[in-house]
Each structure stands twice: as structure tokens, then as C-alpha cells.
Amino acid sequence: MPTDCISYQESGYFSSLINDYLNEKPELKALYHRFPNLENFKLQLEEKGRNFNGNDNFKREILVSVLEKQYDSIVTSETTSNNIKLLNNSNTFTVTTGHQLNLFTGPLYFLYKIVSTINLCKKLKNEFPEHDFVPIYWMATEDHDFEEINYFSLHGKKISWNKNSSGPVGRLSTEGLENVFDVFELEIGHGDNAKFLKELFKKAYIEHATLADATRYLANELFKNQGLVVIDADDTDLKKSFIPFIKNELLQQTAFAKVNETTPLLESYSVQVNPREINLFYIEDNLRERIVFENGKYSVLNTKLTFSEQEILKEVENHPEKFSPNVLLRPLYQEVILPNLCYIGGGGELAYWLELKSFFESQEVTFPILLLRNSVLLATEKQASKADKLQLTWRDLFLNQQELLNQKTKLLSDFTIDFSAQKEALKKQFEELHKMAEATDKSFLGAVKAQESKQIKGLENLEKRLLKAEKRVHQEQLNRIISLQNELFPNQSLQERKVNFSEFYVEFGVELIEKLLKELKPLEKEFKVVVL
């Protein structure tokens, strides 16, 4: 059974920006506050404690009150209930991950984000026992991109929820999900684990009125024993704490200026998100549209709503819940209302967080530590055994498929498929001709160079043809190799971005989550292979 490990940087699945961040490249140090290591968490604890625990604990009281109301209608474990109460204490801090409200969790990495968050809290508690740490799942309830979340894949089949949607997805009615359940029920099969999954889907989506309520129930059922706290920030009381920052965005447009100042530091990378002059939406149940400032008035795009400066400031005071931060302003909102130390996200998320440090500084809000979530390749014992028999390492299986085929063909061949020695010998033969050519007419020198290039090219073509011929000889073995890689990397992409957790849960049950909780180490920069 292969036991080697592979770093994120070596896996080939992360952007140059994230690789450089993980390598702590000096040029990027201005874009983040502290790198994720235990020594820096001590400093982060001290700073966040100073900056968050003012106002006579007012923020904490609001947070706990909102969470208790949001959990009022679901059965909560003692661990989660205690974690919510602990948030009242000045020595309690959070570690947060966020995710869209994907149907039935969407791809596997939903689990990895949350397990990374839970495990980091455990690690921090062990290191700093005088403090408490609460894992937070921040639901992206105010997003509106329904087409990004209305499906999941099971056994290669796309199971979709077809529905017209407008406004924030968290407020979306779950009406119509009975049809999705019928498809899921047929596809998932039978057995105790299948029965659990059917009940989980039914209770989450058929017995709850909105997508936010359904997702909270689902995440709670999967992780309640680990004390996970799920928050829906689409809340009037929470947004009251954010009113000064909403006003600043409307009047000063600081985010636009500060993020644009940061952009040149990222010019060698693809900038993740471009700021708008106003990074706010106006939302109601069936409405989520950008706020713009034009001709001395604030307008809501694609509506007839307009406000003078005085009117919109009054609207903010009376109805802060109608103002929704976009992807660049949402991180600030999160850090204002939570005693948060660290945000755990995927590469794309960290990329836009790296645009925001100077904006946070301008708002005098502590910038969190940014941690890349755990990435995982799940493999069965049977697949690990196949890899062993095929003399494959996990590192091999991460290779581009063509590169994997080429490497394995060369290893399987009875002779060396590498004409480097022949090419080197040819170059040495031409060295004498070059000397002769330099002593005579320049046209002869050109002819010598052309002939050398032609013969080198000829050897390269022969090498390719030999490799192709050997692939035919070893076709059966190569097919088994490719078949295994395709099982583990569907469509030659990461399993965690394609496959739903239910595909593994139906076979392994609670062992799936237990194994992840046991094996994932959030502070290690390693692409984890978990064998079930």
C-alpha cells in the first residue's frame, strides 16, 4: 500500500499565488497579517482580545442571543449548546470557515472545511488551555447565485433542483425538493447507511421551510458532537453592529480605494475579485441588487428605488438587514461580529482575502490568520491495494495523465526509452563540423546548424515513436493504471470538487467523518490521502 505524502505545492492543483503564500514568499508578506503557525496564534489571541472585548461585552451578548434564537428549533448537542454559551466569555475565540448553501453539502470539500476548523480548535485548546475555541460554519445565506448551488453529483449523475430563484438563497423556500428527494432515494440504494442519508435529506429539506434552515440542520446533524456552531449572518441584530461600516462604504467608499492600492502587489497573479465603488447589495426576500451612486443619488440597480444621502443613511439605521455586503465586504462583516482568530478557506477564497489587509487596517479591525483548508483524496482499501500491485505511489497518481502514462511506459519497458545519450553524441560529432564551418564561408555554418537541428529532431521523433510502440505493448497494464487514476480523479480533476459525501457515507457510514477527524492536520501543508 503506498504511504508517501505530497505537499499542496507539489500536487499541481493550486495556483502560483497560493503556492507562494504557502512558501511564505517575501513579496506577499504585505498582504497578510500573520502566517498560520502556533507561535503566531498566541499573538493573534492577544491582539483580537484587545480589539474585540470592548463595549462591555455588548458584541458577544448580541452574538449569543442571535445564535440561541437560530438554534431554538433544532435539537442541539450539549457540546454545541455549551460552545454558544462560551461565546459570552472574553477568553473564548472562534475559528471560522464559510461555504455556499450547496444542495446536500455539494462536493466533498464542504466536509474538509468544517473538519479543518474543528481540528484547529482542538489543536489551539491543547496549546492554549486557558482559552476556549469555537468552530464556526458561516453560511453564505446572502448569496444569490442559485445555479452554483442547486445540484450535487452522485455516482457520476448530476442531481439538480430546478427552480426559479431571485434574492438571497438563504431565504429561498425548499418547496419542490420532494422531486429531488425521489431521485436521490432511487440512486442511493439500500442498507442502514442509505436509510440514514434518506432520513437526513428528508428532515433537512422537506421538513424545513428555507434553504438556510435546511443547511443549518444538515451541518448540525453531521457535526453536532464536535460542537460546530452554524451562523446565519443575514440577521437584523447582527447587522446593527455593522451599521458604521455600511455608512462608511456608502459615504467614503474606502474598500474601493484600499483594494485598488493593493492590486499592484498582485499584478503577477490573476486578481481574484475587482472592487466596486460601493460593495453593497440591497436585499429583500425576492431582491438582491447592487447599490450604485449616480447623479447625486443612491440607486438600486434594476429597480425604481432611489435614495438621497440622508434617506439612505436613515434606511441603514432603520433597516440594516436590507444592506448586504458583497464578497469583498463580507470578510469585514464577519470579523466585526465574531471574536475570530482565523479564516479557513480554499485557494480561491484566500486569494480574495489577500486583497483586503490594507482595507481592514483602515477600518481598525484585526485581520485574521488565513489558513488553507485541508485537501483530501479518499481511497478505499481495494484502490490502495490496486495501486500497490501496479507499483504506483500516491505521488504518481497526482501526475497529469499523459505524464503518468509516459513515466510508467518507460518503467515497464525492457529497454531505455531515452535518446539523451544519442543526442549528446550527435552534438559532439557536430562540434568538429562547427569548428570547420567557422573557418570557412558563413553559408556553410548555416548548413551545418540546419543539419544538426534536423538530425536532433529526427532522434526526438524516433523516441516518441518508440514510446508510442511500447505503450501498445503494455496497453493492458497501462489501462489498469488509467482506470484507477480515473476512479480517484474523476474527469482528471480533484475528487473533492466533484463527488458528494453520500457516495462514501453509504459505504462507510460514520467511519467517514471519524476518519477525517482523526487524520486531518490543518497546520500541515500536506494533501492528505485517507484510506477507508
C-alpha positions in Angstrom: 0.0 0.0 0.0 1.5 3.4 -1.0 2.3 5.6 2.0 4.1 8.6 0.6 2.6 12.1 1.1 2.5 15.1 -1.3 2.6 18.7 -0.4 0.0 21.2 -1.7 2.7 22.8 -3.8 3.7 19.5 -5.4 0.2 18.4 -6.1 -0.2 20.6 -9.2 -3.7 21.7 -8.2 -3.0 25.0 -6.6 -2.4 28.4 -8.1 1.0 30.1 -8.1 -0.4 32.7 -5.7 -1.4 30.0 -3.1 1.9 28.2 -3.6 3.8 31.4 -3.0 1.7 32.1 0.1 2.4 28.6 1.5 6.1 29.1 0.8 5.9 32.5 2.6 7.4 34.3 -0.4 8.7 37.7 0.9 6.8 39.6 -1.8 3.5 38.6 -0.3 4.1 39.4 3.3 2.4 42.8 3.0 -0.8 41.0 2.1 -1.4 39.1 5.3 -1.1 39.7 9.0 0.3 36.5 10.4 1.2 33.2 8.8 -0.7 30.2 10.4 1.6 28.7 13.0 1.1 28.2 16.7 3.5 31.0 17.7 1.5 33.4 15.6 -1.8 32.2 17.1 -0.6 33.4 20.5 0.0 36.9 19.1 -3.4 36.8 17.3 -5.1 35.8 20.5 -3.6 38.8 22.3 -4.5 41.3 19.6 -8.0 40.1 18.9 -8.7 40.0 22.7 -7.7 43.7 22.9 -9.7 44.8 19.9 -12.9 42.7 20.3 -13.6 42.7 24.1 -14.5 46.3 24.5 -18.0 47.8 24.7 -18.9 45.9 27.9 -19.2 42.6 26.1 -22.0 44.0 24.0 -21.0 42.3 20.8 -20.7 38.9 22.5 -24.2 39.2 24.1 -25.8 40.0 20.7 -23.9 37.1 19.0 -25.0 34.6 21.7 -28.6 35.9 21.6 -28.9 35.6 17.8 -27.3 32.1 17.8 -29.7 30.9 20.6 -32.7 32.1 18.5 -31.3 30.4 15.4 -30.8 27.1 17.2 -34.2 27.3 19.0 -36.0 25.0 16.6 -33.4 22.2 16.2 -32.1 19.6 18.6 -28.7 20.7 19.7 -25.9 18.7 21.3 -24.7 19.7 24.7 -21.3 20.4 23.2 -22.7 22.9 20.7 -25.0 24.5 23.3 -22.0 24.9 25.6 -20.0 26.4 22.8 -22.7 29.0 22.1 -22.7 30.0 25.8 -18.9 30.1 25.9 -19.0 32.9 23.3 -20.2 35.2 26.1 -16.7 34.9 27.7 -13.9 37.2 26.9 -11.4 34.3 26.8 -13.4 32.5 24.0 -12.5 32.9 20.4 -13.6 31.4 17.1 -12.1 29.7 14.1 -14.4 30.2 11.0 -15.0 28.6 7.7 -17.6 29.6 5.2 -19.4 27.9 2.4 -22.3 28.3 0.0 -25.6 26.6 0.7 -24.9 23.8 -1.8 -27.7 21.2 -2.1 -26.9 18.3 0.3 -23.5 19.8 1.0 -22.4 19.8 -2.6 -18.8 18.5 -3.2 -16.8 16.7 -0.6 -14.7 19.7 0.4 -17.6 21.0 2.4 -16.7 18.3 5.0 -13.0 19.1 4.7 -13.5 22.8 5.5 -15.5 22.0 8.6 -13.2 19.2 9.8 -10.2 21.6 9.4 -12.0 24.2 11.5 -13.0 21.7 14.3 -9.5 20.2 14.4 -7.7 23.5 14.6 -9.9 24.5 17.5 -8.9 21.2 19.3 -5.2 22.0 18.5 -5.5 25.5 19.8 -7.2 24.3 23.0 -4.4 21.9 23.6 -1.8 24.6 23.1 -3.7 27.4 25.0 -5.8 25.7 27.6 -6.7 28.9 29.4 -8.8 29.9 26.3 -11.8 28.3 24.6 -12.2 27.9 20.8 -15.4 27.5 19.0 -15.6 26.2 15.4 -17.9 28.3 13.2 -19.5 27.5 9.9 -20.6 30.8 8.3 -23.5 30.0 5.9 -23.4 32.2 2.7 -27.1 32.9 3.0 -27.0 36.2 1.3 -25.5 34.9 -2.0 -27.8 34.9 -5.0 -26.1 32.5 -7.5 -28.6 29.7 -7.2 -27.2 27.9 -10.3 -23.9 27.4 -8.4 -25.6 25.5 -5.6 -28.7 23.8 -6.9 -27.1 20.4 -7.6 -24.8 17.7 -6.4 -23.2 14.7 -8.1 -23.8 11.1 -7.1 -22.3 8.1 -9.0 -21.5 10.5 -11.8 -25.1 11.6 -12.1 -26.0 15.3 -11.6 -29.0 15.6 -9.2 -30.5 19.1 -9.7 -33.1 21.2 -8.1 -34.9 23.1 -10.9 -36.5 26.2 -9.5 -36.8 29.9 -10.3 -34.7 31.9 -7.8 -34.2 35.5 -7.0 -33.0 37.3 -3.9 -30.7 35.8 -1.2 -30.6 32.0 -1.5 -30.8 31.5 2.3 -34.4 32.8 2.2 -35.4 30.6 -0.6 -38.3 28.2 0.1 -37.5 24.5 0.0 -40.8 23.8 -1.8 -40.2 21.4 -4.7 -37.3 19.5 -3.2 -39.6 16.4 -2.9 -38.8 15.7 -6.5 -35.1 15.9 -5.8 -35.5 13.5 -2.9 -37.3 11.0 -5.1 -34.3 10.9 -7.5 -31.9 10.7 -4.6 -33.8 7.9 -3.0 -33.6 5.8 -6.1 -29.9 6.5 -6.7 -28.6 6.0 -3.1 -29.7 2.3 -2.8 -30.4 0.3 0.3 -28.9 -0.5 3.7 -28.6 1.2 7.0 -26.3 4.0 5.8 -28.6 4.6 2.8 -31.5 4.8 5.2 -29.7 7.4 7.4 -28.9 9.5 4.3 -32.5 9.4 3.1 -33.8 10.5 6.5 -31.1 13.2 6.7 -32.1 14.6 3.3 -35.8 14.4 4.1 -35.6 16.0 7.6 -33.3 18.8 6.3 -35.0 19.8 3.1 -38.6 18.5 3.3 -39.2 19.5 7.0 -37.6 22.9 6.9 -39.0 26.0 5.2 -35.9 27.7 3.9 -32.6 26.7 2.4 -30.8 28.4 5.4 -32.8 26.4 7.9 -32.2 23.2 5.9 -28.5 23.7 5.7 -28.2 24.5 9.4 -30.0 21.3 10.3 -27.8 19.3 7.9 -24.5 20.7 9.2 -25.7 20.3 12.8 -26.6 16.7 12.3 -23.3 15.8 10.8 -21.1 17.7 13.3 -23.1 18.4 16.4 -21.0 16.1 18.5 -18.0 18.2 17.6 -19.6 21.4 18.9 -19.9 23.0 15.4 -21.8 26.3 15.6 -23.6 27.4 12.4 -24.3 31.1 11.9 -26.6 32.9 9.6 -25.4 36.5 9.4 -28.5 37.6 7.5 -29.9 39.0 10.7 -31.0 42.4 11.8 -29.4 42.4 15.2 -26.0 41.3 13.8 -26.2 43.9 11.1 -26.8 46.7 13.7 -23.2 46.1 14.8 -22.1 46.7 11.2 -24.0 50.0 10.7 -20.9 52.3 11.0 -19.1 50.2 8.3 -22.1 50.2 6.0 -22.3 54.0 6.3 -18.5 54.3 5.6 -18.9 52.2 2.5 -21.8 54.4 1.2 -20.1 57.7 2.0 -16.3 57.1 1.8 -16.0 54.0 -0.5 -12.9 53.1 1.4 -12.9 49.5 0.2 -12.6 50.6 -3.4 -9.6 52.8 -2.7 -7.7 50.4 -0.5 -8.2 47.2 -2.6 -7.1 49.2 -5.7 -4.0 50.2 -3.8 -3.3 46.5 -3.1 -3.9 45.3 -6.6 -0.4 46.2 -8.0 1.1 43.8 -5.4 -0.8 41.1 -7.1 -0.1 42.1 -10.7 1.9 38.9 -11.4 -1.1 36.8 -10.4 -4.7 36.7 -11.5 -6.6 39.2 -9.3 -9.5 37.2 -7.7 -12.1 40.0 -7.2 -12.2 43.5 -8.5 -13.8 46.0 -6.1 -16.8 48.1 -7.0 -17.2 51.7 -5.8 -19.9 50.5 -3.5 -19.6 46.9 -2.4 -23.1 46.5 -1.0 -26.4 44.9 -2.2 -29.9 45.9 -1.3 -31.8 42.8 -0.4 -35.4 41.8 0.3 -36.9 38.3 0.0 -37.0 38.3 -3.8 -34.5 41.0 -4.4 -30.7 41.3 -4.3 -29.3 44.1 -6.5 -26.3 46.3 -6.3 -26.4 49.8 -4.8 -24.8 52.5 -7.0 -24.2 56.2 -6.6 -25.1 58.2 -9.8 -26.0 61.8 -10.4 -26.0 62.6 -6.7 -28.4 59.8 -5.8 -28.1 56.2 -4.5 -30.0 53.8 -6.7 -30.7 50.1 -6.6 -29.9 48.6 -10.0 -32.8 47.1 -12.0 -35.4 48.7 -9.7 -37.0 52.1 -9.2 -35.6 52.5 -5.8 -33.6 55.7 -5.2 -32.4 57.5 -2.1 -30.8 60.8 -1.2 -27.8 60.6 1.1 -30.0 61.5 4.1 -32.6 58.9 3.1 -30.2 56.1 2.6 -28.5 56.7 5.9 -31.9 56.7 7.6 -32.7 53.4 5.8 -29.4 51.9 7.1 -30.4 53.0 10.7 -33.9 51.6 10.4 -33.3 48.5 8.3 -29.7 47.4 8.3 -30.9 43.9 7.3 -31.6 45.3 3.8 -27.9 46.0 3.3 -25.8 43.0 2.2 -22.0 43.1 1.9 -20.6 41.6 -1.3 -17.7 39.2 -1.5 -15.1 41.9 -0.6 -17.1 43.5 2.3 -18.4 40.2 3.8 -15.0 39.3 5.4 -15.0 42.6 7.3 -18.6 41.9 8.5 -17.5 38.5 9.7 -14.6 39.9 11.7 -16.6 42.7 13.2 -19.3 40.4 14.7 -17.1 37.4 15.6 -14.2 37.1 18.1 -12.4 35.4 15.3 -8.7 34.4 15.0 -8.5 32.5 11.7 -10.4 32.1 8.5 -10.1 28.7 6.8 -10.9 28.5 3.1 -9.9 27.1 -0.3 -7.4 28.7 -2.6 -9.9 30.9 -4.4 -11.2 32.3 -1.1 -7.7 33.0 0.3 -6.9 34.8 -2.9 -9.5 37.5 -2.4 -8.8 37.7 1.3 -5.2 38.6 0.4 -6.6 41.7 -1.3 -8.1 43.0 1.9 -5.4 43.6 4.6 -5.0 47.4 4.0 -8.8 47.8 4.0 -9.0 46.1 7.3 -6.3 48.3 8.7 -8.2 51.4 7.5 -11.2 50.2 9.5 -9.1 49.3 12.6 -10.3 45.7 12.5 -7.9 42.9 13.2 -7.1 40.9 10.1 -7.4 37.2 10.7 -4.9 34.5 10.1 -5.6 32.9 6.8 -5.3 29.1 6.6 -5.7 26.9 3.5 -8.3 24.2 4.3 -7.2 20.5 4.3 -7.4 18.9 0.9 -8.1 15.2 0.8 -8.1 12.2 -1.6 -10.3 9.4 -0.3 -9.4 5.9 -1.4 -10.7 2.5 -0.5 -8.6 -0.3 0.8 -9.3 -2.0 -2.6 -8.0 1.0 -4.5 -4.9 1.2 -2.3 -4.2 -2.5 -2.9 -4.6 -1.9 -6.7 -2.1 0.9 -6.5 0.3 -1.3 -4.7 0.0 -4.1 -7.2 0.5 -1.6 -10.0 3.6 -0.2 -8.2 2.0 3.2 -8.1 2.7 5.8 -5.4 0.1 8.5 -4.5 2.6 10.9 -6.0 2.3 9.0 -9.3 -1.5 9.3 -9.2 -1.4 13.0 -8.9 0.5 13.4 -12.2 -1.0 14.6 -15.3 -2.4 11.6 -17.1 -0.2 11.8 -20.1 2.9 12.3 -18.0 1.8 9.3 -15.8 1.5 7.1 -19.0 4.8 8.2 -20.3 6.6 7.5 -17.0 5.0 4.1 -16.4 5.7 3.0 -20.0 9.4 3.8 -19.6 9.5 1.8 -16.3 7.7 -1.2 -17.9 9.8 -1.3 -21.0 12.7 -3.8 -21.3 15.0 -1.1 -22.6 15.6 2.6 -22.1 13.3 4.9 -24.0 15.5 7.9 -23.7 17.7 9.0 -26.5 19.6 11.7 -24.5 22.9 9.8 -24.9 22.4 9.6 -28.6 21.6 13.2 -28.9 24.6 14.2 -26.8 26.9 12.0 -29.0 25.4 13.6 -32.1 26.1 17.1 -30.7 29.7 16.2 -30.0 30.1 14.9 -33.6 28.8 18.3 -34.9 31.2 20.2 -32.7 34.1 19.4 -35.2 31.9 20.5 -38.1 31.1 23.7 -36.3 34.8 24.5 -35.9 35.4 23.8 -39.6 32.4 25.9 -40.6 33.5 28.9 -38.6 36.8 28.9 -40.5 35.1 29.0 -43.9 32.0 30.5 -45.5 29.1 31.6 -43.3 26.6 29.8 -45.6 28.3 26.5 -44.7 27.9 27.3 -41.0 24.2 27.7 -41.6 24.0 24.4 -43.4 25.8 22.6 -40.5 23.4 24.1 -37.9 20.4 23.1 -40.1 21.6 19.6 -40.5 22.3 19.2 -36.7 18.8 20.5 -35.9 17.3 18.1 -38.4 19.1 15.1 -37.0 18.3 16.0 -33.4 14.7 16.4 -34.4 14.8 13.0 -36.1 16.1 11.4 -32.9 13.3 13.1 -30.9 10.7 11.7 -33.4 12.1 8.2 -33.1 12.0 8.5 -29.3 8.3 9.5 -29.5 7.5 6.6 -31.9 9.3 4.1 -29.7 7.4 5.3 -26.7 4.1 5.0 -28.6 5.1 1.5 -29.7 5.9 0.5 -26.1 2.5 1.8 -25.0 0.9 -0.6 -27.3 3.0 -3.5 -25.9 2.0 -2.6 -22.3 -1.5 -1.5 -23.1 -3.3 -3.8 -20.7 -1.2 -2.7 -17.7 -1.5 1.0 -18.7 -5.3 0.7 -19.0 -5.4 -0.6 -15.4 -3.3 2.4 -14.2 -5.5 4.9 -16.0 -8.7 3.2 -14.8 -7.5 3.6 -11.2 -6.5 7.2 -11.7 -9.9 8.0 -13.3 -11.6 6.5 -10.2 -9.7 8.7 -7.9 -9.6 11.8 -10.1 -12.9 11.9 -11.9 -12.7 13.8 -15.2 -9.0 14.2 -14.4 -9.8 16.7 -11.6 -9.9 16.7 -7.9 -12.3 14.2 -6.3 -13.1 16.7 -3.6 -14.6 19.1 -6.1 -16.8 16.6 -7.9 -18.1 13.9 -5.6 -20.7 14.2 -2.8 -20.1 12.9 0.6 -23.0 10.5 0.4 -21.2 8.4 -2.2 -18.7 7.4 0.6 -21.1 7.6 3.5 -23.4 5.0 2.0 -20.5 2.5 2.1 -18.6 3.6 5.2 -21.1 5.4 7.4 -19.9 7.4 10.5 -16.4 6.0 9.8 -16.0 8.5 7.1 -16.3 11.6 9.3 -14.5 9.8 12.2 -11.5 9.0 10.0 -11.4 12.6 8.7 -11.5 14.0 12.2 -8.7 11.6 13.2 -6.3 12.2 10.3 -6.7 15.8 9.1 -4.0 18.1 10.5 -4.9 21.7 9.5 -1.5 23.3 10.2 0.4 20.7 8.0 0.8 21.8 4.3 0.0 18.3 3.0 -2.5 16.9 0.6 -3.9 14.1 2.7 -4.7 10.7 1.3 -7.2 8.9 3.6 -7.7 5.2 3.0 -11.1 3.9 4.1 
